[in-house]
Amino acid sequence: MLIVAASMEQELIGLRREVLEIQDANGVHPQVEFRVLGVGPDRAGGALAALLEDRRSDIDSVLVLGVAGGVNPALESGDLLLADRYALQNGASQGAGQALRPDPRMLQSAEQAALELSMPVCNGGALTVDHLVAEPKEREDLRAQYQVDSVNMEDYRVAEAAQKAGVPFLSARVVLDTASERLPGYLPGLAKSPYKVVTHVLLMPWRIPTMLRLKRQLQLGQMVLTNFAVAYMKETGILENGGGQNVGPASGARG
């Protein structure tokens, strides 16, 4: 059984739909299960650790999908990230050891899947943080200090949980916001509640352009993740080749 996990349902919704369509078309139920782990290193890591403790015998591997912030100025929104290492911000003070690495076979399969879709891949390191990195200056500082290309809020702790359980692990992410892009500080609160989004728009309509831009970037990210994950599951034999189609352009990345 492959576990495909994400911090938010929005990162899985397109893939869920595509897998159901493939299942309806060929009548075969793929050995894949979707899980939402929650946002943040401790929440996501704890959720995966609990799942693996309960279900270790029937879980073969874990694939985490999600968005990330770019700290490498060369990265653009929509670029696919298959990090070759996962670091933790201030890891030494939290008892973390050296950077963790993805399962080599999973990474190889992922790179082949991306190649078949003509998706450029960034293999640079990913840094796990516990907060929204909103300012370009902080991104620049994190890149210089940790020598990474992207930041997210889950990878290190979920990779750690998988490693402790002896389960192969890989994270595949897509760049949402670029190194030069400033994110609004109100974003985390809005992500938790559609009602807050509506209220926010009604009370502060001048922020609509920023929200629409982020919505477009998120839709692009969902499309890239869905196409990649379907290709990965075909490459690894979880889905039958010949079922399903790309949900849009092969990639939002530059080509």
Buried (B, 14 or more C-beta within 10 A) or exposed (E): BBBBBBBBEBBBBBBBEBBEBBBEEBEEEBEBBBBBBBBBBEBBBBBBBEBBEEBEEEBEBBBBBBBBBBBBBEBBBBBBBBBBBBBBBEBEEEEBEEBBBBBEEBBEBBBEBBEEBEBBBBBBBBBBBEEBBBEBEBBBEBBEEBEBBBBBBBBBBBBBBBBEBEBBBBBBBBBBBBBEBEBBEBBBEBBEEEEEBEEBEEEEEEBEEBBEEBEEBBBBBBBBBBBBBBBBBBBBEBBBEEBBEBBBBBBBBEE
